[in-house]
Amino acid sequence: MAVAAFERQAKLIPEGKWGYYNLACAYGRNKQIDPAFQWLTKAVDNGWDDPDHLGSDGDIEALRADARFAPLVDKAAANRERV
Protein backbone atom coordinates (compact mmCIF):
# COMPACT_ATOMS: atom_id res chain seq x y z
CA MET A 1 0.00 0.00 0.00
CA ALA A 2 2.74 2.49 0.90
CA VAL A 3 4.61 1.73 -2.32
CA ALA A 4 1.52 2.53 -4.41
CA ALA A 5 0.97 5.82 -2.58
CA PHE A 6 4.59 6.89 -2.98
CA GLU A 7 4.62 5.85 -6.64
CA ARG A 8 1.66 8.17 -7.13
CA GLN A 9 3.52 10.95 -5.32
CA ALA A 10 6.58 10.44 -7.55
CA LYS A 11 4.42 10.56 -10.67
CA LEU A 12 2.60 13.70 -9.55
CA ILE A 13 5.84 15.51 -8.65
CA PRO A 14 8.51 13.92 -10.88
CA GLU A 15 11.03 16.67 -10.21
CA GLY A 16 10.71 16.16 -6.47
CA LYS A 17 12.96 14.19 -4.22
CA TRP A 18 10.48 13.20 -1.50
CA GLY A 19 8.42 10.75 -3.51
CA TYR A 20 11.58 8.99 -4.62
CA TYR A 21 13.01 8.96 -1.11
CA ASN A 22 9.77 7.61 0.34
CA LEU A 23 9.79 4.83 -2.25
CA ALA A 24 13.35 3.96 -1.26
CA CYS A 25 12.20 3.78 2.35
CA ALA A 26 9.20 1.60 1.54
CA TYR A 27 11.33 -0.86 -0.41
CA GLY A 28 14.11 -0.71 2.17
CA ARG A 29 11.71 -1.61 4.98
CA ASN A 30 10.75 -4.68 2.99
CA LYS A 31 14.43 -5.50 2.38
CA GLN A 32 13.98 -5.14 -1.37
CA ILE A 33 17.46 -3.76 -1.80
CA ASP A 34 17.74 -3.23 -5.55
CA PRO A 35 14.46 -1.28 -5.92
CA ALA A 36 15.35 0.70 -2.80
CA PHE A 37 18.65 1.72 -4.38
CA GLN A 38 16.93 2.59 -7.63
CA TRP A 39 14.65 5.06 -5.86
CA LEU A 40 17.29 6.35 -3.46
CA THR A 41 19.52 7.11 -6.43
CA LYS A 42 16.67 9.04 -8.08
CA ALA A 43 16.10 10.98 -4.86
CA VAL A 44 19.76 11.97 -4.61
CA ASP A 45 19.95 12.74 -8.32
CA ASN A 46 16.96 15.04 -7.83
CA GLY A 47 18.55 16.96 -5.00
CA TRP A 48 18.26 14.93 -1.80
CA ASP A 49 20.70 16.78 0.43
CA ASP A 50 20.54 15.26 3.90
CA PRO A 51 23.41 12.80 4.34
CA ASP A 52 22.87 12.68 8.10
CA HIS A 53 19.32 11.45 7.60
CA LEU A 54 20.60 8.71 5.30
CA GLY A 55 22.81 7.52 8.13
CA SER A 56 20.05 7.39 10.70
CA ASP A 57 16.80 6.51 8.89
CA GLY A 58 15.77 3.04 10.03
CA ASP A 59 13.76 2.49 6.87
CA ILE A 60 16.92 2.22 4.80
CA GLU A 61 19.07 0.46 7.38
CA ALA A 62 19.29 -2.62 5.14
CA LEU A 63 21.06 -0.54 2.47
CA ARG A 64 23.94 0.78 4.56
CA ALA A 65 26.21 -2.27 4.27
CA ASP A 66 25.96 -2.25 0.47
CA ALA A 67 28.82 -0.66 -1.49
CA ARG A 68 26.31 1.49 -3.39
CA PHE A 69 25.32 3.37 -0.24
CA ALA A 70 28.43 5.42 0.58
CA PRO A 71 28.61 7.13 -2.84
CA LEU A 72 24.98 8.21 -2.45
CA VAL A 73 25.75 9.69 0.96
CA ASP A 74 28.68 11.55 -0.59
CA LYS A 75 26.49 12.87 -3.39
CA ALA A 76 23.83 13.96 -0.89
CA ALA A 77 26.53 15.87 0.99
CA ALA A 78 27.65 17.51 -2.26
CA ASN A 79 24.03 18.47 -2.95
CA ARG A 80 23.89 20.15 0.46
CA GLU A 81 27.03 22.16 -0.30
CA ARG A 82 25.41 23.53 -3.47
CA VAL A 83 22.47 24.99 -1.57
Residue pairs with C-beta under 8 A, 6 or more apart in sequence:
2 22
2 26
3 23
3 26
3 27
6 19
6 22
6 23
6 26
7 19
7 23
9 16
9 18
9 19
9 22
10 16
10 19
10 20
10 23
10 39
10 42
11 19
12 19
13 19
15 46
16 46
17 43
17 44
17 46
17 47
17 48
18 43
20 39
20 40
20 42
20 43
20 46
20 48
21 39
21 40
21 43
21 48
23 35
23 39
24 36
24 37
24 38
24 39
24 40
24 43
24 59
24 60
24 63
25 36
25 57
25 59
25 60
26 59
27 33
27 35
27 36
27 39
28 36
28 40
28 59
28 60
28 61
28 62
28 63
29 59
31 62
33 62
33 63
33 66
36 60
36 62
36 63
37 63
37 66
37 68
37 72
40 48
40 60
40 63
40 72
41 68
41 72
44 72
44 75
44 76
44 79
45 75
47 79
48 54
48 76
48 79
49 76
49 77
49 79
49 80
49 82
49 83
50 76
50 80
51 73
51 74
51 76
51 77
51 80
54 60
54 69
54 72
54 73
54 76
55 64
55 73
63 69
